[in-house]
């Protein structure tokens, strides 16, 4: 019996998930200062579009509605540290970062409206 090679990734599915989880908003988010440290990408700091809600296995449960800009080290700590350790390190609660997501969504919608006009 001849065996056929299985594709390592389904490109169409990956593209569809990226659009749902990040979309055009991700580039806009990456241009904003870090929500926690205020590190600014215009000064050379890398910024990541971070989901404030866990996406689960394989990133299949994400939404671009809950993106916030975080520096890579803050993003790592947001995902790995307990609430108490995150608070001790950054003097911000994880919940306060999560609560910022709707503010970024509103700013994104406003930006899109201005660009369309």
VMD Tcl script that draws the C-alpha trace (Angstrom):
set ca {
  {0.00 0.00 0.00}
  {1.39 3.39 -0.97}
  {1.35 6.05 1.73}
  {0.77 9.66 0.92}
  {2.31 12.49 2.84}
  {-0.07 14.47 5.04}
  {0.23 18.24 4.78}
  {1.72 19.61 8.01}
  {-0.72 22.53 8.01}
  {-3.96 23.42 6.33}
  {-3.19 26.86 4.87}
  {-6.83 27.83 4.34}
  {-7.73 26.95 7.93}
  {-4.66 28.76 9.29}
  {-5.55 31.88 7.29}
  {-9.19 31.76 8.47}
  {-8.12 31.36 12.13}
  {-5.58 34.19 11.87}
  {-8.28 36.47 10.46}
  {-10.66 35.57 13.28}
  {-8.04 35.76 16.05}
  {-6.07 38.81 14.84}
  {-7.16 40.31 11.51}
  {-6.09 43.81 10.48}
  {-6.47 44.93 14.08}
  {-3.26 43.10 15.07}
  {-1.05 45.44 13.04}
  {-2.78 48.45 14.58}
  {-2.38 46.96 18.09}
  {1.34 46.37 17.49}
  {1.72 50.09 16.73}
  {0.36 51.05 20.19}
  {2.46 51.39 23.37}
  {2.47 48.48 25.84}
  {-0.59 48.63 28.07}
  {1.46 47.84 31.19}
  {4.94 49.33 30.74}
  {4.09 51.99 28.14}
  {7.07 50.77 26.05}
  {6.56 52.49 22.69}
  {7.18 50.76 19.34}
  {8.22 54.13 17.89}
  {11.23 53.97 20.23}
  {12.19 50.52 18.98}
  {10.40 48.38 21.59}
  {8.73 45.27 20.15}
  {5.02 45.03 20.88}
  {2.82 41.94 20.57}
  {-0.91 41.72 20.02}
  {-1.83 39.68 23.10}
  {-5.13 37.96 23.79}
  {-6.41 38.66 27.29}
  {-8.49 35.47 27.29}
  {-6.80 32.10 26.93}
  {-7.19 30.76 23.40}
  {-6.90 27.13 24.43}
  {-5.22 24.35 22.55}
  {-3.91 25.46 19.20}
  {-5.28 28.97 19.46}
  {-8.68 27.98 18.14}
  {-10.81 29.87 20.62}
  {-9.43 33.38 20.26}
  {-11.09 36.58 19.22}
  {-9.68 39.84 17.97}
  {-12.05 41.60 20.36}
  {-9.79 40.83 23.33}
  {-6.43 42.04 21.98}
  {-4.19 44.42 23.91}
  {-0.65 45.61 23.14}
  {1.96 44.05 25.43}
  {5.74 44.01 25.36}
  {6.99 40.43 24.84}
  {8.24 40.02 28.42}
  {4.95 41.35 29.82}
  {3.00 39.03 27.51}
  {5.02 36.06 28.78}
  {4.45 37.09 32.41}
  {0.74 37.72 31.75}
  {0.42 34.14 30.51}
  {2.65 32.44 33.10}
  {2.58 34.33 36.41}
  {-0.12 34.06 39.02}
  {-2.29 37.11 39.60}
  {-0.43 37.92 42.82}
  {3.04 37.69 41.23}
  {1.95 39.76 38.23}
  {0.61 42.43 40.59}
  {3.83 42.42 42.62}
  {6.00 42.75 39.51}
  {4.02 45.33 37.51}
  {1.78 46.99 40.13}
  {-1.16 46.20 37.83}
  {-3.66 43.41 38.13}
  {-4.23 41.03 35.27}
  {-7.89 42.01 35.44}
  {-7.01 45.66 34.78}
  {-5.19 44.55 31.61}
  {-8.21 42.45 30.59}
  {-10.49 45.41 31.27}
  {-8.47 47.49 28.77}
  {-9.46 45.27 25.81}
  {-12.85 46.96 25.21}
  {-11.11 50.35 25.22}
  {-8.75 49.17 22.47}
  {-11.67 47.70 20.53}
  {-13.48 51.06 20.69}
  {-10.33 52.91 19.58}
  {-9.88 50.41 16.73}
  {-13.48 50.96 15.57}
  {-12.93 54.73 15.72}
  {-9.70 54.37 13.71}
  {-11.48 52.29 11.06}
  {-14.28 54.85 10.80}
  {-11.76 57.67 10.30}
  {-9.88 55.64 7.65}
  {-13.11 54.88 5.78}
  {-14.15 58.55 5.70}
}
mol new
graphics top color blue
foreach p $ca { graphics top sphere $p radius 0.5 }
foreach p [lrange $ca 0 end-1] q [lrange $ca 1 end] { graphics top cylinder $p $q radius 0.2 }
display resetview
